[in-house]
């Protein structure tokens, strides 16, 4: 238990420890479309016509708003 606490403290000190939060979910529709949940749209200021990028990194998929 002491080792686990020390590891967590180390990660917090070096800024590696990140808390993940699920902001919503979406089901893939018949035409492979998804709906971005309202909370996500509001937090990240998505609006109609925005371009999103799908990025593969270390076996995980990230969706991000394009800055272009």
C-alpha positions as CSV (number, residue, x, y, z in Angstrom):
1,X,0.0,0.0,0.0
2,X,2.8,2.4,0.8
3,X,4.5,1.7,-2.5
4,X,1.2,2.5,-4.4
5,X,0.9,5.8,-2.6
6,X,4.5,6.7,-3.4
7,X,4.0,5.9,-7.1
8,X,0.8,8.0,-7.2
9,X,2.6,10.9,-5.5
10,X,5.5,10.6,-8.0
11,X,3.1,10.7,-11.0
12,X,1.3,13.8,-9.5
13,X,4.6,15.6,-8.9
14,X,5.8,15.0,-12.5
15,X,2.5,15.7,-14.0
16,X,1.9,12.3,-15.5
17,X,-1.1,11.4,-13.4
18,X,-4.2,12.2,-15.4
19,X,-7.8,11.7,-14.4
20,X,-10.0,10.4,-17.2
21,X,-13.7,11.2,-17.3
22,X,-16.3,9.7,-19.6
23,X,-18.3,12.6,-21.0
24,X,-20.9,10.5,-22.8
25,X,-21.3,7.8,-25.3
26,X,-22.8,7.4,-28.8
27,X,-24.0,4.4,-30.8
28,X,-22.8,4.0,-34.4
29,X,-25.9,4.2,-36.7
30,X,-26.8,2.4,-39.8
31,X,-24.8,4.8,-42.0
32,X,-21.8,4.7,-39.6
33,X,-22.7,8.1,-38.2
34,X,-22.4,9.1,-34.5
35,X,-23.9,11.9,-32.4
36,X,-21.5,14.0,-30.3
37,X,-23.1,14.2,-26.8
38,X,-24.4,17.6,-25.8
39,X,-21.9,17.9,-22.8
40,X,-19.0,17.3,-25.2
41,X,-20.3,19.8,-27.8
42,X,-20.7,22.5,-25.1
43,X,-17.3,21.9,-23.4
44,X,-15.4,21.9,-26.7
45,X,-17.6,24.4,-28.5
46,X,-18.4,22.2,-31.5
47,X,-20.7,23.7,-34.0
48,X,-22.2,22.6,-37.3
49,X,-19.6,22.5,-40.1
50,X,-16.6,21.9,-37.8
51,X,-14.0,19.4,-39.0
52,X,-13.0,16.7,-36.6
53,X,-9.9,14.5,-36.7
54,X,-9.7,10.8,-35.8
55,X,-6.3,10.1,-34.4
56,X,-4.9,6.6,-33.7
57,X,-2.3,6.6,-31.0
58,X,-1.0,3.6,-29.1
59,X,-3.9,1.5,-30.1
60,X,-6.5,4.1,-29.0
61,X,-8.8,6.3,-31.0
62,X,-9.0,10.0,-30.2
63,X,-11.5,12.4,-31.7
64,X,-10.4,16.1,-31.7
65,X,-11.6,19.3,-33.2
66,X,-9.5,20.5,-36.1
67,X,-7.8,23.9,-35.8
68,X,-7.7,24.4,-39.6
